[in-house]
Amino acid sequence: MPEARIAKRLPTCTGAGGWNAILPPREAAAALNTNSTADVVVIGAGFAGLSAAFRISQIDPGAKVAILEAGHIAEGSAGRNSGFMIDLPHNLSSDDYAGAQMRRDISQTRVNRKAIAFAGEMAATFGFGTDIYHPDGKINGAATEKGHRHNLEYAAHLKGMDEPCELFDAQSMRDITGTGYYSSGLFTGGTVMLQPAAYIRGLADKIGRQARIYEHSPVCALQRNSQSWLVKTAAGRIEAPKVILAVNGHAESFGYFKRRLMHVFTYASMTRAMTEEQCRRLGGRERWSLTPADPMGVTVRRISGHGGNRILIRSRFTYDPGMEVGASRVAAVGARHDAQFAERFPMLTDLAMEYRWAGLLCLSRNDVPAFGEVENGIYAACCQNGLGVTKGTLSGMAAAELVCGHRSATLEALGALDEPARLPPEPLTWLAANAIMRWKEWRAGRE
């Protein structure tokens, strides 16, 4: 029997993800503890994996699909996402999110919107309410003159793409957010806002009626067996001719895309539910979503509905090739979040954070996905480059189409991209990546 691909590690998510914690308790599906067969095994029950399973059910309703999730549904990186399903260019390595090439940005926006339409189709099919899936749009908030210039530059780029946007002044930003911290904003209406854990839970619960979902079943090995693959966990295995790796940067743990993927953590804190008096003190709208004018700044969301009125702060990026960070790192970044929160909401000094967590991103040096058939019968839908909701959905859709032999413009667009560029050796990449991120965060300043 050919040598197996052994998973050398498992990504670790640190801290309690607030999005999942504010939802009612959920009973996990059983772990895989038997030997069985399937037509397709999907590894990973996040945005990519669940989208792939649903798309397979559309193309081939009779296909037997098994989904293996290493942990508890929505407790991994998908449930730790900030919930922005963005349609427009959103290049984290740029100054203002714009890409280097107008033509590529137009093409990327077109396929991003296919992913958003597909997610909307799933949300409608499964009866998700606006507390889970809502086309609110988002604002790039600027707190400095430099941030305002970034917004103007991005607005000019969007105009060149023939994309609408709206500039908000300081008073409009105060009316929306309740704080005078922001001097201007740039609104774009195509972003859909998710409660990411509720969305992932909802997809899993509905798709689980058609596919078999196993939780707490990390895949430890992939082994070729004649015309099929044996997908092995500690207590069972599934034999299938086709396997979709929907595991983002974890694909490298199986030996794929070696030295081509950057494993980056970002960090978030979520407040306790506000009292009615705190809500009155803050003012503004009950729900809004703000990305920083500088991509390395602070993302802020105010949410309402189930779990109460809360504010989320997300900032800081660290490159950690071991795909693991400790509780002390989350606590240290959390102290930074407290200071950023106090700057923005001085009227809420009595509102404490309830949840803090780290979430894992995967980036490539040339901002492309790790996608396609990487070995006979193994298909990758990985490396989402900081747009986990949109690009995860997109790559899952396309991987399903590739597996089923279904041609589409989405599949052709992803198939035409280069493969992820090779990274310099360690520790050079670690030193360079973290130094560049710290410098960019320093340069972002109050943003």
N, C-alpha and C positions, 0 to 999 in steps of 0.2 A: 504494500500500500504506500502511495506517495507520502512524503513528509508533510506533516500538518503545519498549518499556520497557527502558531500559538499566540494568544493575546498576552503580551508581556506586562501589561498593567491595566488598570481601570481608572478612568478619571474620577476624581473625588470632588463632590460639591460640599462646601463648608457653610455652616450657618443655616438657620431655618428660613426657607423661602417664604416671604410674606404673602405672596399671591395665593399659594396653596394653603397656608396656615389659616387664612381668614375664611376659608370655605368649610362647609360641614365635613366631618370625617367621612372617609370613603374606604370601603373594603377592597383590598387588592385582589386581583385575579390570582389564581393558583400559579405556583412556580412549575416549570417543566421538570417532571420527574419520571417520564416514560420515554420509550422510543416510538417515533411515529414518522409519517411522511407528509409532504406537502408539495404543491407545485412551485410555490415561491416562499422563501423565508425572508422576512424583513427584520433586520437587526436594528433596533432602536425605535421607540414609540414617541418620538418628538414630532416637530412640524413636518420633516421630510418623510419619516417612516409612515406616519398615519396618512399623510397625503398620498403616498405611493400606494398604500393598501386600498384607499378609496378609489383611486384612479384605476387600479387593476380591476376592482369590482365593476366599474363602469364599462371597461373594454371587454372583460371576460368574466361575466357574472358567475360562471361555474368554476372558476379557479379556486383551488384550495390554498389559502394564504395563512401562514403562521407568523406572528409578531412576537419577538423576544425583547423584553425591556429589562435592563440590568437592575433597576431599582423599582421604586414605587412610581406609578404614573404621575407626572407633573411635578415630581420632586427634583428632577434633573434640570439640565440647562434650559430646556424649553419652558418649564414653569418658572424660571428665574429671569426670563426675558423681560424687558421693560414694556413690551406689548405694542410697539410701533410697527405696523405693517405699511411700509413706506413704498410709494410708487416711483418717486423721482430719484435722481442720482444722490448717493449718500456715501461718498468716499471718505472714510475716516482718516485717511492719510493726507487729505487735502486741507487747505485753509478754510474753505467755505462749502465743502461737500461736492463741488463740481468735479467731474472727471476731466482728464486731459484732452479728450476728443469729443467734440459735439456729436458726431455721428454715432459713436459708441454709446453715449448717454441717451440719445433718442432711442436706439435699439434696446438698451437695457430697460428703459422706462416702459417700452411696449411690452416686453416679456414680463416685467414686474406686474403690470396690470392684468396680464393673463393669470398670474398667480393669485392676485387679489380677487379677480372674478371667480376663480375656482374655489377659493376660501369662502367667498360669499355664497356660492352654490351649496357648499357643504353646510354653512350656517343656516341657510334657508331650508335645506332638506331636513336638517336635524332640529329645526325649531329653536335656534339660539336667539335669545333676546338681546336688546341693546346693552345689557349689563355685561355681555360676553363679547359681542362683535358690534362695533358701532363706527360708521364712517364720519368721524368727527373732524378729520383734518388735524393738522398740527401747526405749531408756531415755532419758528427759530427766534428765540429771545435774545436780545442784545442788551448788555449792561454797560458797555463802554462805546466810545466813538469808534474804536477799532472793530468791535463786534458789529456795529451799525454798518461800517464799510463792507465787512464780509457779507452782510445781508444784501446790501446794494449790489455787490459783485455777483452774488448768487442770483438775485432777481434779474440782472442783465443776462446771465447765462440762461435762465429759464425763458426769458423773452426770446432769445435766439433759438430756443427749442420750441417756441410757440406754445409755452405753457403758462397758464394764468397764475398770478399770485397777488397778494395784497399786503401793503406795508401798513403797520399799526404804529401810532405815535405813543408817547409815554402815558398819556391819559387813557388811551384804549387798553394798553397793557395793564394798567392799574385796575380798570373796570373788569377785566377778565380775571386777573390773578389775585387781586386784593392787595398786592404789594407794590410799592413804588420803586422796587429794585431795578426794573427793566425800563430802559429808555426808549426802546423801539422793538418791533417784532415783524417777522415776515410770515404771513399765513399762506399755507398751501393746502388745498382741500381734498387731495386724493388719498391721504393717509387714513387707513382704518385702524382704530384703536381696539385692542383686545384686553380682556382679563386673561392673561396667557394660561394660567393654571386651569381656569374654568373651561377655556377653549380646548385645551389638550384633554382634560377629563371628558368633556362632552364628546369629542371625536372618538376617544377610546371606547367609551360606553356604547356609542352607536355602531362604530365599525366592528366592535367586538361581537356583534350579533351575526356578522358575516364571516369574519376572520377569527382564528383562535389567537387570543392574546395571553401571553405568559409574563407575569411580573416577577421581580427578584430572581431573574434568570440570566445572569451575565454569561455571554458566550466566551468560552475559554479556548476554543480551537475550531478551525475550519479545515476539513480534510477531504481531499478529492477521492471519490470512490467510483471508479468506472465512469459513468456518464452523469453522476450526481455528486453533491456535496453533503458531507456529514457535518451538521452544525451542532457542536457539542457544548453542553453546559455541565456543571458539576454533577447533576443528578439525572440527566437525560440527553437525548439527541433527536434531531429531526433530519431526515434525508430529503433533499430536494434538488432538482436540476439547476435551479436559479436562486441566487441570494442577492438581496439588496442591502448594502452597507449604508445605513442612514444614521451614522454615528459621528458626524462632523469630524473633528480632529482625531478621534479615537481610531480612525482608519489606519493611522500610522502605527498603532500598537499591534496590528496584524501584519505589518510589514509593507503596507502600501503607501506610496507617496513619501518615501523616506527622505528626510531633510528637505521637505518641500512645504511643510505646514507649520504655521506659527500658532502656538497655544497661548492665548491671552485671556487673563481673568479681568472681569470688571466687577464693580462692587455697588451694592445698593442698601439703603436703609428705608424702612417704612414706619411712619408714626403710628401711635395708638389712634383709635377712632376719636375724632374731635367731638366735644360736647356741643350742644346747641349754642351756648354762649361763646365758645371758641370760634364756631362758624360765623356768628354775627360779628365778632371782633375782626376776623379776617376779611369778610366780605368777598366780593368777586363771584365768579360762577362756581357751581358745585362740581364741575368737571372740566378740566382742560389739560392739554398735553404740550410740553415745551421741550424742544431740543435746543442746545446752546448754539449761538451763532458761530462759535469756534468749535469744531468737532471734538476737541479735547476738553471742553468745558463740562458743565453740570446739566444733566437731564433732570427735569422736574415734572411730575404728574400729580394732579389732584383727582382723586376718585371718589365716587359716592355709590350708594346702593348697598348690596350685600357686603357686610363687613364694616359698614359705616363710612363716614367722610374721613379720608386719610390723605397724606401727602407722601410721595416717594421721591427720594433723592438718589441719583446714580452718578458716580464719578470715579475716576482713577482707573487706569489700565496697567497691568503688569504682565510681562512675558514670563511664563513659567513652563518650560518644556517638559517637566515632570507631570504636568496636568494635575497638580495638587497644591493647595495653599493651606496654611494652618489657621486656627481660630485667632491667634494673636494678630495675624495680618488683617483679618476681617475687623477685629476690634480697633486696630490702629487706624484703618481707613474710616471706620465708623466715627471715630473722634473728629476726623476731618469733615465728615458729613454733618456732624452736629454744628460745627463752625459755619459751614456753608448754609445750613438751614437757618441759623441765627441771623446771618447777614441778610437773607431774603425775607424772613418772616419775624422781625423783631417784636411783633405784637403777639407772638405765640411762644413766649419763653417758658410757659408751663406745659407745653406739648412735647412729650418725650417720644423717642423712638421705641417701637416694640419689637421689630424684626430687623436683622442685618444678615446679609448673605453675600457670597461670591458666586458668580456665574461664568462659565467657560465659553469663550469665543474661539473660532478658528479663522485665521487670515492666511492668505498667500501673498507672497512678495509682489506679484503682478496683478493682484485683485481679481483672480479668476477662481472658479470652483474646482474641486477635485471630483470630476464627474466622468462617467462612462463605464464601459466594460473593461475592467482592469485585469481580469483573468477570465478564462473561459467559464462563463456562468456566474461570475461575480461582478456586480454592478455597484458603482460608488455614487452616492448622492450626498456629497460632503463639502466642507469648507465654504461657509456662507458669508464670510468677509464682513461680519458685523451687522448683517441684515438677516438675522436668523429666521424671522417670521416669513418674510417675503421670499428670500432665496431658498430657505429650507422647503417651503411649499413648492416652489418652482422646481427645484431639483428632484423632489419626490415625485411630482407629476411626470417629469421627463423620464426619470428612471423607470417608472411603471410603463411608460410608452415604449421605451427601449426594450424592456423585458418582454412585452407583448407583441413586439414587431409592428407597432402602430406609428405611422409617420405623422409628424406635426411640425408647425413652424417653431414651437417652443423647443422641441427636441433638436431641430436643425440649428437654432441659435446657440444652444449650449454646446452642441457638438462641434461648432465652428471655432470655439475659443481655444486658446493655447492651454497646455497643461501648466500647473503651478510651477513657478520658477524655483530652481534649487537655491537653498539658503547657504550662507557661509558656514564653516564649521563652528562648533561650540568650543570655547565660551564666547567667541566673537559675536555670534548672533545675540546671545543673552545680554552681553555688555552693550552692544549697539542699540538693540531694540529698547531696552529699559532706559538707556541714556536719552534716546530720541524722544520717548514718551514723556520722561520727566521734563525735558526741555520744552516740549510742546505744551505740557500742562502749565508750566511756569509762564510761558508766553501767553497762554489763554487768560491768565490773571483772573479778573472778576467774572469772566464769562462762565 
